[in-house]
Amino acid sequence: MSNQPQHTKFYRDKVNGKFMGVCAGIADYTGIDVLWVRLGFIVLGFSMGWPFLIYFALGFLADKKPHSLYADRDEQKFWQGVRQSPARTAREVRSTFRDIDRRLAEVEQFYVSGNPRLSAEIEKLR
């Protein structure tokens, strides 16, 4: 098994958590603000009772969130998007790559059009 943290796995977030880090982990996993997760849990917990059992089960069974899970806030947002909608994230990544490819083609065209020797070298590589 790999030592790399899995970005699509649920983790308890003890750093941002109040008690066991379950609500903070759910908030991190879904991208929903932790305040709303906590309020929703409290309402469900006191109205039904069984959410408390699930909370403690997750608190004891779920792994603690690794410190190196995300490099920055943008990476965190990306992985939350992957967990929420993998298909949409894949479309966004493909769109980004198409845009980068288009921009590179424009840069290549700019430099090649003014330099016939460079143009010939690039054609030899194709």
trRosetta pair geometry for C-beta under 8 A, 3 or more apart (Angstrom, degrees):
i j d omega theta_ij theta_ji phi_ij phi_ji
5 9 7.6 -129 177 45 76 120
5 11 7.9 -12 -161 -58 119 146
5 66 4.2 -133 -76 30 139 142
5 68 6.7 165 2 84 130 79
5 69 4.9 -87 110 -105 157 74
6 9 4.0 71 88 -10 114 118
7 69 6.8 134 -106 -174 69 88
7 70 7.9 95 -123 -78 103 76
7 79 4.4 -110 174 -134 117 135
7 82 7.1 45 121 66 116 144
8 79 7.2 -139 -73 -167 59 98
8 82 6.4 -92 -90 116 100 116
8 83 5.7 163 -136 -88 75 90
9 63 7.5 15 136 45 129 121
10 25 6.1 78 -180 157 84 114
10 26 7.6 9 -147 -90 114 54
10 29 5.1 -2 -114 -94 79 147
10 58 7.8 -61 134 -150 133 115
10 62 5.9 -69 115 -136 98 126
11 25 5.4 -142 97 -137 48 113
11 28 7.3 -43 65 86 90 136
11 29 7.6 162 33 -67 62 101
11 62 6.4 153 -142 163 30 108
11 63 5.5 -51 -122 87 83 83
11 64 6.5 37 -174 152 101 18
11 65 3.7 118 126 -84 133 71
11 66 7.2 -99 -128 2 162 64
11 69 7.1 -132 25 -86 157 153
12 17 6.7 -8 173 -49 87 153
12 20 6.3 -68 -152 143 137 79
12 21 3.8 89 169 99 93 114
12 22 5.8 -38 -120 -78 95 50
12 24 7.5 64 -176 70 57 92
12 25 4.5 -76 -119 -53 31 143
12 58 7.1 146 -77 147 102 89
12 59 6.6 89 -105 -125 142 49
12 62 4.8 128 -34 99 94 117
12 63 7.0 -164 18 95 87 31
12 64 5.4 -48 67 -108 98 50
12 65 6.3 -131 81 -21 43 83
13 16 4.8 -13 139 47 120 97
13 17 5.3 149 92 -41 70 96
13 21 4.7 -167 68 -169 41 103
13 24 3.7 -111 73 118 115 107
13 25 4.5 174 -5 -70 83 62
13 27 7.5 -75 28 56 146 93
13 28 5.1 122 -54 -12 142 140
13 65 4.8 16 -98 -4 62 144
14 17 5.3 -55 -126 31 28 122
14 20 7.6 -57 -100 173 80 36
14 21 4.1 -68 -76 -61 47 147
14 24 7.8 176 -50 69 12 137
14 64 5.5 -16 -8 -142 122 108
14 65 7.0 -165 14 31 74 91
15 21 7.6 63 20 -117 43 124
15 24 7.8 -152 67 140 60 153
15 65 7.2 -85 11 68 103 120
16 21 7.3 96 66 -132 62 87
16 24 4.1 166 95 -156 95 140
16 27 7.8 -102 114 70 134 127
16 28 7.4 130 52 -53 140 116
16 34 6.7 -142 145 -71 119 162
17 20 6.3 -80 162 87 148 28
17 21 3.0 -119 -33 -95 158 58
17 22 7.0 83 -129 14 131 41
17 23 6.8 130 -129 54 86 78
17 24 4.0 -127 -77 15 71 132
17 25 7.2 0 -74 -24 119 82
18 23 7.3 -1 23 49 101 123
18 24 7.5 148 -5 -34 67 113
18 38 7.6 59 7 -111 136 135
19 22 7.6 -26 74 18 96 93
19 59 7.6 -41 114 -117 98 138
20 55 7.3 131 47 163 134 88
20 56 7.6 131 -13 -115 166 48
20 58 7.8 131 113 98 132 81
20 59 3.4 -7 156 -133 159 117
21 24 5.1 -62 -155 52 62 113
21 25 5.5 71 143 -32 82 103
21 59 7.4 128 50 -123 71 79
21 64 7.2 52 80 -127 160 77
21 65 7.4 -138 167 1 137 105
22 25 5.5 -55 -148 35 28 114
22 26 6.5 29 154 -18 64 102
22 55 5.3 158 80 -153 165 75
22 58 4.8 98 -126 100 120 121
22 59 5.2 -69 -50 -71 119 81
22 62 7.2 123 -108 35 82 143
23 26 5.6 -49 -147 35 34 111
23 27 6.4 35 151 -19 64 104
23 34 6.1 97 135 -161 96 88
23 37 4.7 152 -167 119 88 113
23 38 4.8 65 180 -79 156 74
23 41 5.7 -102 -97 -4 114 153
23 55 8.0 -3 -48 -131 82 110
24 27 5.5 -51 -147 37 33 114
24 28 6.3 34 153 -19 65 104
24 34 5.3 6 -107 -124 62 133
24 37 7.8 164 -72 79 26 143
25 28 5.7 -52 -145 37 31 110
25 29 6.1 32 154 -21 65 108
25 58 7.6 -164 72 157 141 123
25 62 6.6 106 160 134 170 154
25 65 6.5 -170 -108 -48 93 115
26 29 5.6 -56 -145 38 30 113
26 30 6.1 3 165 2 66 113
26 32 7.5 -25 131 55 86 111
26 37 5.0 159 92 -153 116 142
27 30 6.5 -69 -138 49 23 92
27 31 7.7 -129 175 52 55 2
27 32 5.5 -104 -130 78 67 72
27 33 6.5 -23 -146 151 120 16
27 34 3.8 -54 -55 -84 171 70
27 36 7.9 128 -107 58 105 80
27 37 4.6 -125 -66 -2 92 147
28 31 7.9 27 -171 -67 21 39
28 65 6.9 14 87 -99 166 151
28 76 7.5 -76 -157 -162 88 113
28 80 7.6 -124 171 -88 47 109
29 80 7.4 138 163 -119 22 81
29 83 6.2 -120 180 146 71 166
30 37 7.6 146 47 -83 129 123
30 80 6.9 48 139 -154 16 101
30 83 7.2 -113 -100 108 39 126
30 84 6.9 89 -154 -81 59 99
31 77 7.3 77 -120 -131 119 60
31 80 3.7 107 -64 173 110 139
31 81 7.5 59 -57 -56 153 53
31 83 7.9 165 -19 66 103 112
31 84 6.4 -42 17 -47 131 132
32 36 5.5 -96 163 75 108 122
32 37 5.6 123 100 -54 116 98
33 36 5.0 84 71 7 89 103
33 37 7.3 -162 96 -6 46 87
34 37 5.4 -53 -147 37 41 114
34 38 6.1 41 155 -20 71 105
35 38 5.9 -58 -150 37 28 109
35 39 6.3 25 154 -16 65 108
36 39 5.7 -52 -141 40 32 110
36 40 6.1 34 158 -19 65 108
37 40 5.8 -57 -147 40 27 111
37 41 6.2 28 155 -20 63 108
38 41 5.7 -55 -147 36 29 112
38 42 6.4 29 156 -20 64 105
39 42 5.8 -54 -147 35 31 110
39 43 6.4 28 156 -16 65 106
40 43 5.9 -56 -147 38 30 109
40 44 6.1 23 158 -10 66 110
41 44 5.9 -60 -142 45 29 106
41 45 5.6 32 159 -25 66 113
41 51 6.1 -173 -155 153 73 139
41 55 6.9 90 -165 -83 127 127
42 45 5.7 -53 -137 37 25 114
42 46 6.3 10 168 -6 62 109
43 46 6.6 -66 -146 43 22 97
43 47 6.1 6 162 -8 62 119
44 47 6.1 -69 -138 45 25 102
44 48 5.7 -22 179 22 68 116
44 51 4.6 81 118 -29 108 155
45 48 7.1 -74 -125 53 13 79
45 49 7.0 63 -174 -101 50 18
45 51 4.4 -102 -85 75 69 116
45 52 5.1 89 -147 -53 106 84
45 55 7.3 1 -97 -20 124 139
46 49 7.8 39 -140 -68 16 54
48 51 6.1 84 72 -9 112 95
49 52 6.4 -53 -177 18 46 110
49 53 7.9 37 140 -11 70 100
50 53 5.3 -45 -161 29 57 115
50 54 6.6 54 146 -16 77 100
51 54 5.4 -53 -148 40 43 112
51 55 6.1 52 151 -28 70 102
52 55 5.4 -49 -147 31 33 117
52 56 6.6 26 157 -13 65 104
53 56 6.1 -58 -150 39 29 104
53 57 6.2 31 152 -20 65 108
54 57 5.5 -54 -144 38 32 113
54 58 6.2 29 157 -15 66 106
55 58 6.1 -60 -151 40 26 106
55 59 6.1 30 151 -24 63 111
56 59 5.2 -51 -141 36 34 119
56 60 6.3 21 162 -10 66 106
57 60 6.3 -66 -150 42 26 99
57 61 5.7 -3 165 3 66 122
58 61 6.2 -69 -124 52 26 94
58 62 4.9 15 -174 -15 71 122
59 62 7.1 -16 -85 33 12 101
65 69 5.9 -57 -178 -24 90 147
66 69 4.9 132 70 -54 87 86
69 76 8.0 68 110 -98 99 87
70 73 7.6 73 142 -85 137 20
70 75 4.5 165 -158 94 89 109
70 76 4.2 14 -133 -67 165 83
70 79 6.9 -131 -94 17 106 135
71 75 4.8 83 41 0 84 155
72 75 5.4 101 53 9 64 100
72 76 7.3 -117 108 -4 38 92
73 76 5.4 -53 -150 35 36 116
73 77 6.4 38 153 -19 67 103
74 77 5.8 -53 -150 36 33 111
74 78 6.4 37 150 -23 65 104
75 78 5.5 -49 -148 32 35 116
75 79 6.5 27 157 -13 66 105
76 79 6.2 -60 -149 40 29 103
76 80 6.4 30 153 -19 64 107
77 80 5.7 -55 -147 36 31 113
77 81 6.5 34 153 -20 64 105
78 81 5.8 -60 -158 35 30 112
78 82 6.6 33 147 -22 65 103
78 89 7.4 103 -171 -143 70 121
79 82 5.2 -42 -145 30 41 117
79 83 6.5 40 155 -17 66 101
80 83 5.8 -54 -150 38 33 109
80 84 6.3 28 152 -17 65 110
81 84 5.7 -58 -141 40 32 108
81 85 6.6 -45 -178 50 67 81
81 88 7.1 -105 178 94 99 106
81 89 4.9 134 128 -86 102 112
81 92 7.6 -26 149 34 146 152
82 85 7.9 -106 -145 68 15 42
82 86 5.7 38 -167 -102 64 69
82 89 4.7 -40 -92 7 60 177
83 86 7.8 31 -92 -59 12 81
84 88 7.9 -36 99 49 90 127
85 88 3.8 26 122 21 124 116
85 89 6.2 149 95 -18 71 86
86 89 5.7 -59 -147 39 32 112
86 90 6.2 35 156 -22 67 105
87 90 5.7 -52 -149 34 31 112
87 91 6.6 32 152 -19 63 103
88 91 5.7 -53 -152 35 34 112
88 92 6.4 34 151 -19 66 105
89 92 5.6 -53 -148 36 34 112
89 93 6.3 34 153 -19 66 104
90 93 5.8 -53 -146 36 32 110
90 94 6.4 32 154 -18 65 105
91 94 5.8 -55 -148 38 31 110
91 95 6.2 32 153 -20 65 107
92 95 5.6 -53 -147 36 30 113
92 96 6.4 34 153 -21 64 104
93 96 5.6 -52 -149 34 32 113
93 97 6.5 30 153 -16 65 105
94 97 5.8 -57 -149 39 32 110
94 98 6.4 34 152 -21 66 104
95 98 5.7 -51 -147 34 32 112
95 99 6.4 33 153 -19 64 105
96 99 5.7 -55 -151 36 31 113
96 100 6.4 31 152 -18 65 105
97 100 5.6 -51 -145 37 34 112
97 101 6.2 38 154 -21 66 105
98 101 5.6 -54 -147 37 31 113
98 102 6.3 33 153 -21 64 105
99 102 5.7 -52 -147 35 30 112
99 103 6.4 28 154 -16 64 107
100 103 5.8 -57 -147 39 31 109
100 104 6.3 32 154 -19 65 106
101 104 5.8 -54 -147 36 29 111
101 105 6.4 32 153 -21 63 105
102 105 5.7 -55 -152 34 30 113
102 106 6.6 32 150 -19 63 103
103 106 5.6 -50 -151 33 35 113
103 107 6.5 36 151 -18 66 102
104 107 5.6 -52 -148 36 35 111
104 108 6.2 38 152 -20 67 105
105 108 5.6 -51 -145 37 32 113
105 109 6.2 35 154 -21 64 106
106 109 5.7 -53 -146 36 30 112
106 110 6.4 35 153 -23 63 105
107 110 5.7 -53 -151 32 31 114
107 111 6.6 17 158 -7 65 107
108 111 6.3 -65 -149 43 29 100
108 112 5.7 19 161 -14 68 118
108 122 7.3 128 -166 -137 112 160
109 112 6.0 -59 -132 43 25 106
109 113 5.9 30 167 -29 64 110
110 113 6.4 -55 -146 26 18 109
110 114 7.4 -6 162 3 53 109
111 114 6.7 -76 -159 44 30 96
111 115 6.1 -21 164 23 68 122
111 118 6.3 -70 141 118 96 155
112 115 6.3 -88 -136 58 27 84
112 118 5.7 -133 -112 105 61 104
112 119 4.3 101 -168 -88 94 87
112 122 6.2 -56 -106 22 126 150
113 119 7.6 86 -72 -73 24 128
115 118 3.9 35 113 19 120 117
115 119 6.4 159 95 -18 66 85
116 119 5.3 -53 -147 36 37 118
116 120 6.4 39 155 -22 67 101
117 120 5.8 -51 -151 33 31 111
117 121 6.6 33 150 -19 63 104
118 121 5.6 -53 -149 35 35 113
118 122 6.4 34 153 -18 66 104
119 122 5.9 -55 -148 36 30 109
119 123 6.4 30 154 -18 64 107
120 123 5.7 -54 -148 37 32 112
120 124 6.5 37 152 -23 64 103
121 124 5.7 -52 -152 31 32 113
121 125 6.8 32 150 -20 62 104
122 125 5.7 -55 -155 32 36 113
122 126 7.0 38 150 -26 65 100
123 126 5.8 -49 -154 24 37 112
